[in-house]
Amino acid sequence: MSKKIKKLKYVNKYGVSRSIPAEVKQIVRRRCGFGCVICGLAIYHYEHFDPVFENLKVKHEPNGITLLCPNHHQNKTSGRLSVETVKKFNAKPKALELGKVNDLFDLDVKSPTVKIGNFTFKDTPVLIQFEYEPIIKLELSEEEEQPHLLSATLRDTNGDIVLEIDKNEWKSSTMNWDCKVEGPRIVIRSAPKKVELIIRTEPPSNLVFEKISMLYKGIFMVCSENMAFNFSLPNGMTFSVESGEIEGGEVGLHLSSLGVAVGGVMLEYLTDEMKPMKIKPGKSKLNKLSFTNTTDSDKV
């Protein structure tokens, strides 16, 4: 005889569930600047303070909920942090004062694997560059037995910076429409249902950019784990590859208004003025690579 197991849902003495509606959480995140109101850390818990959850009688009100990092949340629940202090910081969140929230990625001292959409990079210092400017890069630490250091500047489809990574420390602007850290994922939206960036951590060896949609220097890049890697260049050329692997070399993907190179090898160019790729090539494997070019008549 099978037994139906009823999922328990914690409620307080007034019958109010602890589960906060998604729309309420989003309002709280924006008001608090997407981080702990006391220290600005981007890892947080939702904390009822006015009233405390035990005394909540009707429904979850955004103005009575704030964000606290695990440390300050523990201090609050254990009585080492007063409600009055939480109210004071909630009125002036640290993240809004700083203009950003931050946390650290955990990357191994050995060479980690970075996956961008369906593209895998290993031992490649510059993963992607636009017009000779690195967008995502990985460098060895100057100290022995220290982790590799990832740096990146990621933008949305309007060209605005949504997240920066500086030597494994990621920083998200409080000007974003929404920035949600849930489990191993960072999700940034520019509008309801419009996801611009998803990053998933798999410490200590892997970091996955599940989704990127960005525009910079006239180059549009969009990718996700289960779709082709697509680029549109200012000259009308489009570049698409279903998946790929790049190991070693100096530059993984190079894109400019004059051409495209993968693993240091020029694949497509428009003019002899294309700067020579004086970089050490690496090993590359590409699946279902395709180009389209609306300016073929200008190609030399």
Order of alpha helices (4+ residues) and beta strands (2+ residues): alpha-beta-beta-alpha-alpha-alpha-beta-beta-beta-beta-beta-beta-beta-beta-beta-beta-beta-beta-beta-beta-beta-beta-beta-beta-beta
